[in-house]
């Protein structure tokens, strides 16, 4: 039973890492978009 979790952990870590990368990308795009809107609003 202890071998099963160990075998699944790498897969979960990879999926979590991919999701974190995706969330970081979305956050970066969102921040960039808000910054552009603020600059356009100021201009």
LINBELLIN-V636732 format. One record per residue. N is the residue number from 0. SS is DSSP state (H for helix, E for strand, - for the rest). Layout:
# LINBELLIN-V636732
n: (N	N)
ss: (SS	SS)
This chain:
# LINBELLIN-V636732
n: (0	1	2	3	4	5	6	7	8	9	10	11	12	13	14	15	16	17	18	19	20	21	22	23	24	25	26	27	28	29	30	31	32	33	34	35	36	37	38	39	40	41	42)
ss: (-	H	H	H	H	H	H	H	H	H	H	H	H	H	H	H	H	H	H	H	H	H	H	H	H	H	H	H	H	H	H	H	H	H	H	H	H	H	H	H	H	H	-)
